[in-house]
């Protein structure tokens, strides 16, 4: 799944308003995006909205090649600021640090900034409940029926942080963590500042493994090596 860049040089230059026809002959298969990434069901809807790089919802820097994109995207690092206003009754969730939550007219304005240098921006809007451990600085956004799962995630985070800190010392960077529950089939994703975790994994043993696995990444040391270029 490569992106082909084609430059067409016309025999005669076109003037403003002129038209011409170009025929393109293509050999090979063209796969639908949802067939390559079946978990990407991102959309903007009143009942659930998700905006993330998996669906290229915002511009990213990448070579026009899927394999190079997948290898280089997680190595990028940047800061971001995020502001969004949603109707009252909905919550705008992000893995970033919450700076503002205020009533603005008929809506609620949320402002987030990145906790650390990261490679992705995640914004999810739904009817969320929120649990916040101020001591640990972990915020969990959960569906209304997922409160029990949110409590479990916070408990796992406390236990994991205590265990790993005793074994390895404090993580190189710790500015809090954001966890957001997403529907089944949307895929769990992690970044240096938080975790998106699917509803089915939120309360299951699999979910516990995901949380514990992702917490260990806080002790990862970023590589300074450039990823190898893929062969064509």
C-alpha positions as a printed Julia matrix, in Angstrom:
232×3 Matrix{Float64}:
   0.0    0.0     0.0
   2.22   2.79   -1.34
   1.21   6.26   -2.39
   2.25   6.85   -5.97
   3.22  10.4    -6.88
   2.74  11.03  -10.59
   3.81  14.21  -12.37
   2.05  14.86  -15.66
   3.75  17.12  -18.19
   1.34  18.35  -20.84
   2.47  18.93  -24.39
   0.64  22.24  -24.44
   0.24  24.5   -21.43
  -3.31  25.19  -20.31
  -4.63  28.68  -20.0
  -6.98  29.7   -17.21
 -10.37  28.1   -17.83
  -9.07  25.5   -20.32
  -9.73  21.81  -19.74
  -8.06  18.58  -20.77
  -8.52  14.85  -20.14
  -5.86  12.61  -18.62
  -6.17   8.82  -18.66
  -4.39   6.92  -15.88
  -3.73   3.18  -16.23
  -3.03   1.49  -12.9
  -1.85  -2.08  -12.28
  -2.19  -3.68   -8.87
  -4.78  -3.76   -6.12
  -6.38  -0.86   -4.29
  -7.52  -1.83   -0.8
 -10.22  -0.03    1.14
  -8.84   1.73    4.21
 -11.09  -0.22    6.6
  -9.78  -3.48    5.12
  -6.17  -2.5     5.88
  -6.98  -0.99    9.3
 -10.28  -2.6    10.35
 -10.23  -0.93   13.78
 -10.37   2.57   12.27
 -14.04   3.57   12.41
 -13.36   7.2    13.26
 -16.12   9.73   12.64
 -17.76  12.86   14.01
 -21.22  11.99   15.36
 -23.42  13.39   18.13
 -23.26  10.15   20.13
 -19.53   9.48   19.71
 -16.69  11.39   18.06
 -13.07  10.33   17.81
 -10.24  12.22   16.12
  -6.8   10.6    16.06
  -3.86  10.09   13.67
  -4.89   6.53   12.82
  -7.47   7.99   10.41
  -5.23  10.92    9.35
  -7.72  13.28   10.96
  -5.07  16.02   11.02
  -1.9   16.62    8.96
   1.14  14.53    9.81
   4.68  14.42    8.45
   5.37  11.2     6.59
   6.97   9.83    3.45
   4.42   8.55    0.88
   4.88   4.92    1.88
   2.82   2.95    4.41
   5.69   0.9     5.84
   7.84   3.98    6.4
   4.85   5.79    7.89
   4.26   3.03   10.45
   7.93   2.96   11.43
   8.58   6.72   11.6
   5.33   8.1    13.01
   5.81   6.76   16.59
   9.33   8.24   16.67
   8.12  11.8    16.09
   7.78  14.13   19.07
   5.92  17.43   19.41
   3.88  19.55   21.81
   0.28  20.53   21.2
  -2.49  22.76   22.5
  -6.08  21.67   22.04
  -9.3   23.65   22.54
 -12.78  22.34   21.81
 -16.32  23.35   22.75
 -19.0   20.64   22.93
 -22.73  20.69   23.8
 -23.57  20.39   27.48
 -24.03  16.74   28.43
 -20.99  15.66   26.43
 -17.38  15.5    27.59
 -14.32  16.17   25.43
 -11.69  13.67   26.54
  -8.0   13.6    25.75
  -4.88  11.94   27.1
  -3.35  15.41   27.51
  -3.37  17.64   30.6
  -6.71  19.32   31.25
  -6.28  23.08   31.68
  -9.82  24.35   31.41
 -13.4   23.12   31.66
 -15.89  25.99   31.63
 -19.44  26.76   30.53
 -19.56  28.88   27.36
 -23.1   29.7    26.27
 -24.9   26.42   25.6
 -21.67  24.45   25.53
 -18.66  23.44   27.58
 -15.16  24.52   26.58
 -12.23  22.19   27.2
  -8.58  23.12   26.86
  -5.75  20.56   26.89
  -1.99  20.68   26.43
   0.41  17.81   25.92
   1.82  16.37   29.14
   5.12  15.41   27.5
   6.54  15.37   24.0
   4.32  12.93   22.14
   3.65  11.61   18.64
  -0.15  11.67   18.58
  -3.17  13.8    19.45
  -6.32  12.0    20.58
  -9.67  13.75   21.01
 -12.79  11.79   21.94
 -16.23  13.27   22.62
 -18.97  11.23   24.3
 -21.16  11.04   27.41
 -18.27  10.26   29.73
 -17.89   9.99   33.45
 -14.53  11.02   34.9
 -12.45   9.55   37.71
  -9.34  11.39   38.84
  -6.61  10.23   41.18
  -5.02  13.53   42.22
  -2.15  11.87   44.08
  -1.14   9.76   41.1
  -2.27  12.45   38.62
  -4.21   9.97   36.49
  -7.52  10.88   34.86
  -9.83   8.15   33.5
 -12.71   8.91   31.13
 -15.26   6.11   31.11
 -18.69   5.41   29.67
 -21.54   5.68   32.17
 -21.69   1.92   32.63
 -17.89   1.67   32.85
 -17.37   3.17   36.3
 -16.36  -0.17   37.77
 -13.81  -0.63   35.02
 -12.43   2.86   35.63
 -11.94   2.05   39.31
 -10.11  -1.11   38.31
  -7.84   0.78   35.93
  -6.92   3.31   38.61
  -6.2    0.5    41.08
  -3.96  -1.23   38.51
  -2.14   2.03   37.78
  -1.4    2.57   41.49
  -0.18  -0.98   41.97
   1.91  -0.96   38.79
   3.53   2.4    39.56
   4.38   1.29   43.11
   5.85  -1.98   41.86
   7.95  -0.52   39.06
   9.12   2.48   41.1
  10.36   0.11   43.81
  12.16  -2.0    41.22
  13.41   0.64   38.78
  13.17   3.96   40.57
  11.11   6.89   39.37
  10.33   6.96   35.62
  12.47   9.36   33.55
   9.39  11.52   32.96
   6.11  11.57   34.82
   3.59  14.34   34.29
   0.46  12.29   34.83
  -1.48   9.99   32.54
  -4.81   9.99   30.73
  -6.93   6.89   30.05
  -9.96   7.03   27.73
 -12.47   4.22   27.16
 -13.51   3.71   23.52
 -16.08   1.33   21.99
 -15.29  -2.27   21.14
 -13.53  -2.72   17.84
 -11.88   0.72   17.87
  -8.49  -0.6    18.95
  -6.46   0.2    22.05
  -3.68   2.74   21.47
  -0.94   4.15   23.68
   1.31   7.2    23.68
   3.84   8.62   26.17
   1.02  10.52   27.91
  -1.92   8.14   27.92
  -3.95   5.21   26.7
  -7.08   4.56   24.68
  -8.58   1.24   25.78
 -11.57  -0.55   24.27
 -14.73  -1.18   26.28
 -14.38  -4.98   26.16
 -10.84  -4.77   27.52
 -11.74  -2.2    30.17
 -12.84  -4.77   32.73
 -11.28  -7.96   31.37
  -8.01  -9.69   32.17
  -6.78  -8.57   28.75
  -7.35  -4.97   29.8
  -5.25  -5.5    32.91
  -2.4   -6.78   30.76
  -2.71  -3.76   28.44
  -2.54  -1.31   31.34
   0.42  -3.04   32.96
   2.23  -3.34   29.64
   1.76   0.31   28.75
   2.85   1.53   32.19
   6.21  -0.19   31.71
   6.79   1.99   28.62
   7.23   4.96   30.94
  10.72   3.62   31.64
  11.61   3.25   27.94
  14.59   5.26   26.72
  13.89   6.75   23.26
  16.31   5.54   20.59
  18.44   8.06   18.73
  18.79   5.73   15.75
  16.83   6.44   12.59
  14.53   3.61   11.49
  15.81   1.74    8.41
  14.26   2.58    5.07
  12.04  -0.11    3.63
  13.11  -1.89    0.49
  10.98  -1.51   -2.6
